[in-house]
Amino acid sequence: MDINSHPAQPPQVYCSVVVPFFNEEELVDRFYNRLAKVMRKLDKSYEIILVNDGSTDRTGEILEQIALRDQNVLLVDFKRNFGQTPALQAGFDHARGEIIVALDGDMENDSFEIPIFLDKIAEGYDIVSGWRKRRQHGWLLRRIPSMAANWSLRRISGVDLHDFGVTFKAYRREVLENIRLYGDMHRFVPAVCSRLGARTCEIVTKHINRPAGESKYGLGRTFRVALDLITLRFTTAYLTRPLHFFGKGGLTLLALGAVILTYGLIRKIIGWFGDGFDLFTVHGPLMALGFMSIITAFLLLATGLIGEMLMRIYFESTGARTYHVKKLVGLGQDADAPPGDSDQTGLGADDTPQDHVSPPRSIMT
């Protein structure tokens, strides 16, 4: 079997726990012992998927030893460091559980809280997200940038979560089957899934100072998040109509340029018959702005049209849908919808009449 394949399998265990690691040799054994103790107490079938994200210390070696002695553990070992999002995606791809829980291996999250997440899923929610309400990080480099990013995410996505960045989340399997993660988009899963009607709730979790090692996150992550916000807005609201995304700015600039150049033309005509007004001497920069607005407007409109063509080529060639069907009822079709009816991109279209996407619902606890 190709180890890089993404097998589409029915659930074979109750819960899969996905944990990415990168250079955490001092914490691996301690983390695993706590997690294994929690999972054994569940009295339900489980598996633990440990992803070694190209660690350069002994993390990979220790994880391999754990996988060899515990039949409930699978190690996914990367050839090099790809980042947290690909590591989580690899774990999701190999998970067989009905419920999938993700958390970091730095021990900043308390694995003993996993049963609380599972209980909330049992209540009917599709995604349960942790909230590090009392974070132990410093204000300047971590907490203030995080607060700004979370505020922006709430405004853009319409999902009322306080902590998008936390990895500690639980998902129903069918929710993750409809998405693919790129860049640093793992923190945006609730926002993406809300477009497909996923029910999301948030629970307060402990945040613990890591007992050893150093954090892999810094201020530089804030800039990547800012860029990903643009991607999130585009993919959740304009994926099936990119011309609307580029066209708004294009039409605005076209109107601005038209007003400026019309004014310049009128002044020039008056100057020919009157006071000899020299338009480009008096209003040279203004005229340059008008010309640049017109040129930029055509570039934006052209980009939007190209995007429209690419969107149609993508959906028609892959068979992907712009909607997600939960089930079919009536006419002998009283069954869950087949996988082919799902939007495999996981990027729902905007709430236009043809999309029929359920509005996002976020329930805070």
HELIX and SHEET records of a PDB file:
HELIX    1   1 VAL A   28  LYS A   41  1                                  14    
HELIX    2   2 THR A   59  ARG A   69  1                                  11    
HELIX    3   3 GLN A   84  HIS A   94  1                                  11    
HELIX    4   4 SER A  111  GLU A  113  5                                   3    
HELIX    5   5 ILE A  114  ALA A  122  1                                   9    
HELIX    6   6 TRP A  139  ARG A  143  3                                   5    
HELIX    7   7 ILE A  144  SER A  157  1                                  14    
HELIX    8   8 ARG A  173  LEU A  176  1                                   4    
HELIX    9   9 MET A  185  PHE A  188  5                                   4    
HELIX   10  10 VAL A  189  SER A  194  1                                   6    
HELIX   11  11 GLY A  220  ALA A  237  1                                  18    
HELIX   12  12 PRO A  242  PHE A  273  1                                  32    
HELIX   13  13 LEU A  279  VAL A  282  1                                   4    
HELIX   14  14 GLY A  284  THR A  318  1                                  35    
HELIX   15  15 PRO A  339  ASP A  341  5                                   3    
SHEET    1   A 8 VAL A  73  ASP A  77  0                                        
SHEET    2   A 8 TYR A  46  ASN A  52  1                                        
SHEET    3   A 8 VAL A  13  PHE A  21  1                                        
SHEET    4   A 8 GLY A  97  ALA A 102  1                                        
SHEET    5   A 8 LYS A 169  ARG A 172 -1                                        
SHEET    6   A 8 ILE A 127  TRP A 131 -1                                        
SHEET    7   A 8 ARG A 199  VAL A 204  1                                        
SHEET    8   A 8 ARG A 361  MET A 364  1                                        
SHEET    1   B 2 LYS A 327  LEU A 328  0                                        
SHEET    2   B 2 ALA A 335  ASP A 336 -1                                        
END                                                                             
